[in-house]
């Protein structure tokens, strides 16, 4: 048999037909990307039981339970209607997905629903955490309510069990990460901090005139935050007309109170309060700012009443206020991670406590309903604690000498 000799570089037709085409570099990269996306794509956990239709009695009881929590329980706590409606929508969505009565749902059903939120709906972690919390708080209420437990047992002989645990829900970053211990200055350290701002203003007046009015505004702004014990959002919303006279302290002029809307308790919405100052120098600081510094800023339409203005003439936003405070902390040579604008509110409570101001007055000034909340804001310095210990011991020794 004679072998067929082909010209150089030519392959047999049968062999050429079986060859796999070599992809181009661009095609190879695209294929790798496609496989990587497919590998990263989460999968949905299947339900352990097929969904079913609820009987008329089951649907009636479940509706009563949802009304009891979202209308009765949450309504009695004055939660806002928008928040209640949102949480009820999330809870009903979970029950519809599981296809079981509320008492028959399990942690497996909850985990399958969570994987559906992540893999199919592709919701962000923050959104998923809020939906998980809505289901968790509902079950917290039902599990501890004897009335609903008894009705469920009478209907089907079962008990309501919590389906959300620490292991099957998204943990908040602050709950799962390293907690940074904030530092709160004592009265002398805070006074030194404001003196450093005065030095920066003096330097800017001679060398960096473009920064002068900004630093002057910052001094007045953070003095106000501390003097009235304001939250970040409360100081951000201040208007020039937010201040009121205190008839008992005419020395403070029109700055006897700052009228602010703070956060309410348990979802009740913004709560108005009149915050008194603790710094006698605040009238002169605010008069100086309003008469000399604020007129240097441009004012855009719609921002005429804003207390704190940006360089472009708008109300200074919360992020900018936060950033300015961090800038001053860094400029003073301090670690910005240890300080926040909310720390000024902590210092407000701490310094009043060291000055023997009654806790009830501080709580009301800060808009706290419970004194225990104000106690968490109180950080007594080591020097103050040493002085208290020395005074207590000396008092006891003096009593012994008298006897």
C-alpha positions as CSV (number, residue, x, y, z in Angstrom):
1,X,0.0,0.0,0.0
2,X,1.5,3.3,-1.0
3,X,1.3,6.2,1.5
4,X,0.0,9.5,0.4
5,X,2.5,12.2,0.7
6,X,1.0,15.6,1.3
7,X,2.7,18.9,0.7
8,X,4.5,20.5,3.7
9,X,2.0,22.2,6.2
10,X,-1.1,20.6,4.9
11,X,-3.2,18.2,7.1
12,X,-5.5,15.5,6.1
13,X,-9.2,16.5,5.7
14,X,-10.4,14.1,8.4
15,X,-7.8,15.3,10.9
16,X,-8.7,19.0,10.2
17,X,-12.4,18.4,10.7
18,X,-11.7,17.0,14.2
19,X,-9.5,19.8,15.4
20,X,-10.8,22.2,18.1
21,X,-10.4,25.8,17.1
22,X,-7.9,27.7,19.2
23,X,-9.6,30.7,20.9
24,X,-8.1,34.1,20.6
25,X,-6.6,35.8,23.7
26,X,-9.7,38.0,24.0
27,X,-12.0,35.0,23.8
28,X,-10.0,33.2,26.4
29,X,-10.2,36.1,28.8
30,X,-13.9,36.5,28.3
31,X,-14.4,32.8,29.0
32,X,-12.4,33.0,32.3
33,X,-14.6,36.0,33.3
34,X,-17.7,34.1,32.6
35,X,-16.6,31.1,34.6
36,X,-15.6,33.4,37.5
37,X,-19.0,35.1,37.5
38,X,-20.7,31.8,37.5
39,X,-18.6,30.5,40.4
40,X,-19.3,33.6,42.5
41,X,-23.1,33.5,41.9
42,X,-24.8,32.2,45.0
43,X,-27.3,29.5,44.9
44,X,-30.8,29.4,46.4
45,X,-31.5,26.9,49.1
46,X,-34.6,24.9,48.2
47,X,-37.5,24.8,50.6
48,X,-37.7,21.6,52.6
49,X,-41.5,21.4,52.0
50,X,-43.6,22.5,49.1
51,X,-45.7,25.6,49.8
52,X,-49.4,25.0,50.5
53,X,-52.5,27.0,50.8
54,X,-53.7,27.9,54.3
55,X,-57.1,26.9,55.5
56,X,-59.6,29.5,56.3
57,X,-59.1,29.0,60.1
58,X,-55.3,29.2,59.7
59,X,-55.5,32.4,57.6
60,X,-57.9,34.0,60.1
61,X,-55.6,33.3,63.1
62,X,-52.5,34.4,61.2
63,X,-54.1,37.7,60.2
64,X,-55.1,38.3,63.8
65,X,-51.6,37.6,65.0
66,X,-50.1,40.0,62.4
67,X,-52.7,42.7,63.4
68,X,-52.0,42.1,67.0
69,X,-48.3,42.8,66.6
70,X,-48.2,45.5,63.8
71,X,-51.4,47.4,64.7
72,X,-51.7,46.8,68.4
73,X,-48.2,46.2,69.8
74,X,-46.3,48.5,67.5
75,X,-49.1,51.1,67.5
76,X,-49.1,51.3,71.3
77,X,-45.4,52.1,71.1
78,X,-46.1,54.9,68.7
79,X,-43.9,53.6,65.9
80,X,-44.3,55.5,62.7
81,X,-46.9,54.2,60.2
82,X,-44.3,54.1,57.5
83,X,-42.0,51.9,59.5
84,X,-44.8,49.5,60.6
85,X,-46.1,49.1,57.1
86,X,-42.6,48.4,55.8
87,X,-41.9,45.7,58.4
88,X,-45.3,44.1,57.9
89,X,-44.6,43.9,54.2
90,X,-41.3,42.1,54.8
91,X,-42.9,39.7,57.3
92,X,-45.8,38.9,54.9
93,X,-43.3,38.4,52.1
94,X,-41.4,35.8,54.1
95,X,-44.6,33.9,54.9
96,X,-45.7,34.0,51.3
97,X,-42.4,32.6,50.2
98,X,-42.4,29.8,52.9
99,X,-46.0,28.9,52.1
100,X,-46.7,27.8,55.6
101,X,-48.6,29.2,58.6
102,X,-46.5,31.5,60.8
103,X,-46.3,28.8,63.5
104,X,-45.2,26.1,61.1
105,X,-42.2,28.0,59.6
106,X,-38.8,26.8,60.5
107,X,-35.3,28.2,60.5
108,X,-34.8,26.2,57.2
109,X,-37.6,28.2,55.6
110,X,-36.0,31.4,56.9
111,X,-32.6,30.5,55.5
112,X,-34.1,29.6,52.1
113,X,-35.8,32.9,52.0
114,X,-32.6,34.7,52.8
115,X,-30.7,32.9,50.0
116,X,-33.5,33.9,47.7
117,X,-33.0,37.6,48.7
118,X,-29.3,37.3,48.0
119,X,-29.1,35.1,45.0
120,X,-32.2,36.0,43.0
121,X,-33.2,39.4,44.1
122,X,-29.6,40.5,44.7
123,X,-30.4,42.8,47.6
124,X,-27.7,44.6,49.5
125,X,-26.7,43.4,52.9
126,X,-28.2,46.4,54.6
127,X,-31.5,45.8,53.0
128,X,-31.5,42.1,53.8
129,X,-30.6,42.8,57.4
130,X,-33.6,45.1,57.8
131,X,-35.9,42.5,56.3
132,X,-34.4,39.8,58.6
133,X,-34.9,42.1,61.6
134,X,-38.6,42.6,60.8
135,X,-39.1,38.9,60.9
136,X,-37.0,38.4,64.0
137,X,-38.9,41.0,66.0
138,X,-42.2,39.6,65.0
139,X,-41.3,36.2,66.2
140,X,-39.8,37.6,69.4
141,X,-43.3,39.0,70.2
142,X,-45.2,35.9,69.2
143,X,-43.0,33.5,71.1
144,X,-43.4,35.3,74.4
145,X,-47.2,36.0,74.0
146,X,-49.2,33.4,75.9
147,X,-52.4,34.3,74.2
148,X,-51.2,33.5,70.7
149,X,-49.3,30.4,71.9
150,X,-52.5,29.1,73.4
151,X,-54.6,29.8,70.3
152,X,-52.1,28.1,68.1
153,X,-52.0,25.1,70.4
154,X,-55.8,24.9,70.4
155,X,-56.0,25.0,66.6
156,X,-53.3,22.6,65.6
157,X,-51.4,21.4,68.8
158,X,-48.2,23.3,67.9
159,X,-46.1,26.0,69.4
160,X,-44.5,29.1,67.8
161,X,-40.7,28.9,67.7
162,X,-38.2,31.6,66.8
163,X,-36.8,31.0,63.3
164,X,-34.1,33.7,63.4
165,X,-30.9,33.1,65.2
166,X,-27.5,34.8,65.4
167,X,-26.1,32.0,63.1
168,X,-28.6,32.4,60.2
169,X,-28.9,36.2,59.9
170,X,-26.6,39.0,58.8
171,X,-24.6,40.4,61.7
172,X,-24.0,44.1,61.8
173,X,-20.5,45.2,61.2
174,X,-20.2,46.8,64.7
175,X,-21.4,43.6,66.3
176,X,-18.8,41.4,64.4
177,X,-15.8,43.7,64.2
178,X,-13.3,45.3,66.5
179,X,-14.8,48.1,68.6
180,X,-12.7,51.3,68.7
181,X,-12.7,52.8,72.2
182,X,-13.7,56.4,71.9
183,X,-11.8,59.0,73.9
184,X,-13.6,61.9,75.6
185,X,-11.7,64.9,76.7
186,X,-12.1,66.3,80.2
187,X,-13.0,70.0,80.6
188,X,-9.4,71.2,80.6
189,X,-8.5,69.1,77.5
190,X,-11.5,70.5,75.6
191,X,-10.5,74.0,76.6
192,X,-7.1,73.3,75.2
193,X,-8.6,72.0,72.0
194,X,-10.6,75.2,71.4
195,X,-7.4,77.2,72.1
196,X,-5.7,75.2,69.4
197,X,-8.4,76.3,67.0
198,X,-7.8,79.9,68.0
199,X,-4.1,79.4,67.1
200,X,-5.1,77.9,63.7
201,X,-7.4,81.0,63.1
202,X,-4.5,83.3,64.0
203,X,-2.2,81.5,61.6
204,X,-4.8,81.5,58.8
205,X,-5.3,85.2,59.3
206,X,-1.7,85.8,58.4
207,X,-0.8,83.1,55.9
208,X,-3.9,81.3,54.7
209,X,-6.7,83.9,54.5
210,X,-8.7,81.6,52.2
211,X,-9.2,79.3,55.2
212,X,-9.9,82.0,57.8
213,X,-13.7,82.3,57.6
214,X,-14.0,78.5,57.5
215,X,-12.0,78.0,60.7
216,X,-13.9,80.8,62.4
217,X,-17.2,79.2,61.4
218,X,-15.9,75.8,62.7
219,X,-15.0,77.3,66.1
220,X,-18.5,78.8,66.6
221,X,-20.2,75.6,65.3
222,X,-18.4,73.1,67.5
223,X,-18.7,75.4,70.5
224,X,-22.4,75.4,69.9
225,X,-22.5,71.6,69.6
226,X,-20.8,71.2,72.9
227,X,-22.6,74.1,74.8
228,X,-26.1,72.7,74.0
229,X,-25.2,69.0,73.8
230,X,-26.5,68.5,70.3
231,X,-26.6,65.5,68.1
232,X,-25.0,65.8,64.6
233,X,-28.3,66.1,62.9
234,X,-29.7,68.6,65.4
235,X,-26.8,71.0,64.9
236,X,-27.0,70.5,61.1
237,X,-30.6,71.6,61.1
238,X,-30.1,74.7,63.2
239,X,-31.5,78.0,61.9
240,X,-30.7,81.5,63.0
241,X,-34.2,81.6,64.4
242,X,-33.8,78.4,66.5
243,X,-32.7,80.2,69.6
244,X,-35.0,81.5,72.4
245,X,-34.6,83.7,75.5
246,X,-34.5,82.2,78.9
247,X,-36.4,84.5,81.3
248,X,-34.5,83.1,84.2
249,X,-31.1,83.9,82.6
250,X,-31.4,87.3,80.8
251,X,-27.6,87.3,80.7
252,X,-27.7,84.8,77.9
253,X,-29.7,87.2,75.7
254,X,-31.5,85.4,72.9
255,X,-29.4,82.2,73.3
256,X,-31.0,80.9,76.5
257,X,-32.3,77.9,74.6
258,X,-31.8,76.1,71.3
259,X,-35.0,74.7,69.9
260,X,-34.1,71.4,68.1
261,X,-35.8,68.3,66.7
262,X,-34.1,65.2,68.0
263,X,-34.8,61.6,67.4
264,X,-37.8,60.0,69.1
265,X,-37.8,56.9,71.2
266,X,-38.9,53.6,69.7
267,X,-39.7,55.0,66.3
268,X,-42.0,57.7,67.5
269,X,-40.6,60.3,65.0
270,X,-38.6,63.5,65.6
271,X,-39.2,65.0,69.1
272,X,-38.8,68.7,69.8
273,X,-37.0,70.0,72.8
274,X,-35.5,73.2,74.2
275,X,-31.8,72.6,75.0
276,X,-30.2,75.0,77.5
277,X,-26.5,75.8,77.2
278,X,-23.8,75.1,79.8
279,X,-21.2,77.5,78.5
280,X,-21.6,81.1,79.7
281,X,-19.5,82.4,76.8
282,X,-21.9,81.1,74.1
283,X,-23.7,84.4,73.6
284,X,-20.6,86.3,72.7
285,X,-19.4,83.5,70.4
286,X,-22.7,83.3,68.5
287,X,-23.0,87.1,68.3
288,X,-19.5,87.2,66.9
289,X,-20.3,84.5,64.3
290,X,-23.7,85.9,63.2
291,X,-22.5,89.6,63.0
292,X,-19.0,89.2,61.6
293,X,-18.4,85.7,60.2
294,X,-21.6,84.5,58.6
295,X,-22.0,87.6,56.4
296,X,-18.7,86.6,54.7
297,X,-20.4,83.5,53.2
298,X,-22.5,83.5,50.1
299,X,-26.1,82.5,50.5
300,X,-28.1,80.6,47.9
301,X,-31.9,80.8,47.6
302,X,-33.6,78.5,50.0
303,X,-30.7,78.6,52.5
304,X,-31.2,82.1,53.9
305,X,-32.1,80.8,57.4
306,X,-29.4,78.2,57.7
307,X,-27.1,78.7,60.7
308,X,-24.0,77.0,59.2
309,X,-23.2,77.7,55.6
310,X,-20.7,76.1,53.2
311,X,-18.3,78.0,51.0
312,X,-20.8,77.7,48.1
313,X,-23.7,79.2,50.1
314,X,-25.7,76.1,51.0
315,X,-26.6,74.7,54.4
316,X,-23.6,72.7,55.7
317,X,-24.4,69.0,55.3
318,X,-23.8,66.4,58.1
319,X,-20.9,64.8,56.2
320,X,-19.1,68.1,55.9
321,X,-19.6,68.9,59.6
322,X,-18.2,65.4,60.4
323,X,-15.3,66.0,58.0
324,X,-14.4,69.4,59.5
325,X,-14.3,68.0,63.0
326,X,-12.0,65.2,61.9
327,X,-9.8,67.8,60.1
328,X,-9.5,69.8,63.3
329,X,-8.7,66.7,65.4
330,X,-5.9,65.7,62.9
331,X,-4.5,69.2,62.8
332,X,-4.3,69.3,66.6
333,X,-2.1,66.1,66.4
334,X,-4.8,63.7,67.7
335,X,-5.9,60.3,66.4
336,X,-9.2,61.0,64.4
337,X,-10.3,57.4,64.9
338,X,-10.8,58.1,68.6
339,X,-13.0,61.1,68.2
340,X,-16.4,62.0,66.6
341,X,-18.8,64.9,66.7
342,X,-21.1,62.8,68.9
343,X,-18.3,62.8,71.4
344,X,-19.0,66.5,72.1
345,X,-22.4,65.3,73.3
346,X,-20.7,62.8,75.6
347,X,-18.5,65.5,77.0
348,X,-21.5,67.7,77.6
349,X,-23.0,65.0,79.9
350,X,-19.6,64.1,81.5
351,X,-18.6,67.6,82.4
352,X,-22.1,68.3,83.9
353,X,-21.8,65.2,86.0
354,X,-18.3,66.3,87.3
355,X,-19.8,69.7,88.1
356,X,-22.4,68.0,90.3
357,X,-25.3,68.9,88.0
358,X,-28.3,66.6,88.8
359,X,-28.7,63.7,86.4
360,X,-32.4,64.6,85.8
361,X,-31.5,68.0,84.5
362,X,-28.8,66.6,82.1
363,X,-31.3,63.9,80.8
364,X,-34.0,66.4,80.0
365,X,-31.4,68.8,78.4
366,X,-30.2,66.0,76.1
367,X,-33.7,64.7,75.3
368,X,-33.3,61.3,77.0
369,X,-36.4,59.6,78.4
370,X,-34.4,57.4,80.8
371,X,-31.6,58.3,83.1
372,X,-29.8,55.0,82.2
373,X,-29.3,56.4,78.7
374,X,-27.6,59.5,80.1
375,X,-25.5,57.4,82.3
376,X,-24.0,55.7,79.3
377,X,-22.9,59.1,78.1
378,X,-21.1,59.9,81.3
379,X,-17.3,59.3,81.3
380,X,-15.6,60.5,84.5
381,X,-11.9,61.4,84.2
382,X,-9.3,59.6,86.4
383,X,-8.5,62.9,88.1
384,X,-12.1,63.5,89.1
385,X,-12.4,59.9,90.4
386,X,-9.2,60.3,92.5
387,X,-10.5,63.6,93.9
388,X,-13.8,61.9,94.9
389,X,-12.0,59.0,96.5
390,X,-9.7,61.4,98.5
391,X,-12.6,63.5,99.7
392,X,-14.6,60.4,100.8
393,X,-11.7,59.1,102.8
394,X,-11.0,62.5,104.4
395,X,-14.6,62.9,105.3
396,X,-14.6,59.5,107.1
397,X,-11.3,60.3,108.9
398,X,-12.8,63.6,110.0
399,X,-15.8,61.8,111.5
400,X,-13.6,59.4,113.3
401,X,-11.6,62.2,114.9
402,X,-14.8,63.9,116.1
403,X,-15.9,60.7,117.8
